[in-house]
Amino acid sequence: MLFRLEAQHICLEWAFREIAGRPGIVFEMGLGHGRTYDHLRIHLPEREIYVLDREVDCFADCTPPENYLLLGDIEDTLAAAAIRFGGQVILAHADMGSYTQAHNIATSAKLSRRLPAVLSPNAIVLSDLPLDLAGTRSLPHPPGAPRDTYFLYVNGPHTPI
Ligand SMILES: C[S@@+](CC[C@H](N)C(=O)[O-])C[C@H]1O[C@@H](n2cnc3c(N)ncnc32)[C@H](O)[C@@H]1O
C-alpha cells in the first residue's frame, strides 16, 4: 500500500510535467475518498478535471462540482464520454483496484476497452491496474517510483513538445 502510494505520487509529479503545455482535459477514475482528486486539482488548477465513479463517497471538501461528475459503472460512463470527450483527455488517472482479483480483472478489461477513444495524442495514462490500451505503449517508471505497483502508458509515439 505504501509503495503504491509512493509510486502514485512520483508518477503523478512526472505526469504533471509531461502534460505541461499540451491542451486537454483530465479524467480521474475512482474518486474514493477524493484524496487523489484533491491532489490533481491543487497541481492542475487550470485544467478541467472530470471524475468518474459509480458513487460519491468522499470527504465533503473533496466533492467535485456536479457538472464534472460522471456517475455510473466505468464501462458505461467511458462509453458515453467517448461521444462527448473523444480524443480530448491528456491525462487519465485510474485508481480503481480492490483486493478482489475478479473485480480487478473485470475493471482492467473495461478500462482497456473504453479508454482509448477519449485519449488525445500524447495522452498519459496512469493506472493502479495493468491495462491493454490500443494505440498506447507502456512507459518505464520515473526514477524512484517502486515498480509493479503503478502502470504508465502514452498514447501514440509521444512527440516531445
Ligand atoms: C481505491 S478507491 C479510489 C481512491 C482514491 N484514489 C482516493 O484518493 O481516495 C476506488 C474507487 O473506484 C470506484 N470503482 C470501482 N469499480 C468501479 C466501476 N466498475 N465503476 C465505477 N467506479 C468504480 C469505487 O467506487 C471507489 O470509489
The ligand as an SDF file (V2000), in Angstrom:
LIG
                    3D

 27 29  0  0  0  0  0  0  0  0999 V2000
   -9.4700    2.7310   -4.2290 C   0  0  0  0  0  0  0  0  0  0  0  0
  -10.8420    3.7820   -4.4580 S   0  0  0  0  0  0  0  0  0  0  0  0
  -10.0740    5.2460   -5.1050 C   0  0  0  0  0  0  0  0  0  0  0  0
   -9.2880    6.0150   -4.0590 C   0  0  0  0  0  0  0  0  0  0  0  0
   -8.9710    7.4340   -4.4680 C   0  0  0  0  0  0  0  0  0  0  0  0
   -7.8620    7.4750   -5.4100 N   0  0  0  0  0  0  0  0  0  0  0  0
   -8.6380    8.3140   -3.2710 C   0  0  0  0  0  0  0  0  0  0  0  0
   -7.6220    9.0140   -3.3340 O   0  0  0  0  0  0  0  0  0  0  0  0
   -9.3840    8.3480   -2.2860 O   0  0  0  0  0  0  0  0  0  0  0  0
  -11.6130    3.0240   -5.8420 C   0  0  0  0  0  0  0  0  0  0  0  0
  -12.8660    3.6950   -6.3580 C   0  0  0  0  0  0  0  0  0  0  0  0
  -13.1990    3.0910   -7.6060 O   0  0  0  0  0  0  0  0  0  0  0  0
  -14.6120    3.0100   -7.7070 C   0  0  0  0  0  0  0  0  0  0  0  0
  -14.9510    1.9240   -8.6370 N   0  0  0  0  0  0  0  0  0  0  0  0
  -14.5000    0.6440   -8.5870 C   0  0  0  0  0  0  0  0  0  0  0  0
  -15.0000   -0.0750   -9.6100 N   0  0  0  0  0  0  0  0  0  0  0  0
  -15.7820    0.7720  -10.3340 C   0  0  0  0  0  0  0  0  0  0  0  0
  -16.5610    0.6210  -11.5130 C   0  0  0  0  0  0  0  0  0  0  0  0
  -16.6560   -0.5590  -12.1640 N   0  0  0  0  0  0  0  0  0  0  0  0
  -17.2160    1.6970  -11.9960 N   0  0  0  0  0  0  0  0  0  0  0  0
  -17.1370    2.8940  -11.3560 C   0  0  0  0  0  0  0  0  0  0  0  0
  -16.4060    3.0930  -10.2320 N   0  0  0  0  0  0  0  0  0  0  0  0
  -15.7490    2.0490   -9.7170 C   0  0  0  0  0  0  0  0  0  0  0  0
  -15.0940    2.7410   -6.2860 C   0  0  0  0  0  0  0  0  0  0  0  0
  -16.4450    3.1560   -6.1250 O   0  0  0  0  0  0  0  0  0  0  0  0
  -14.0890    3.5550   -5.4680 C   0  0  0  0  0  0  0  0  0  0  0  0
  -14.6040    4.8300   -5.1670 O   0  0  0  0  0  0  0  0  0  0  0  0
  1  2  1  0
  2  3  1  0
  2 10  1  0
  3  4  1  0
  4  5  1  0
  5  6  1  0
  5  7  1  0
  7  8  2  0
  7  9  1  0
 10 11  1  0
 11 12  1  0
 11 26  1  0
 12 13  1  0
 13 14  1  0
 13 24  1  0
 14 15  1  0
 14 23  1  0
 15 16  2  0
 16 17  1  0
 17 18  1  0
 17 23  2  0
 18 19  1  0
 18 20  2  0
 20 21  1  0
 21 22  2  0
 22 23  1  0
 24 25  1  0
 24 26  1  0
 26 27  1  0
M  CHG  2   2   1   9  -1
M  END
$$$$
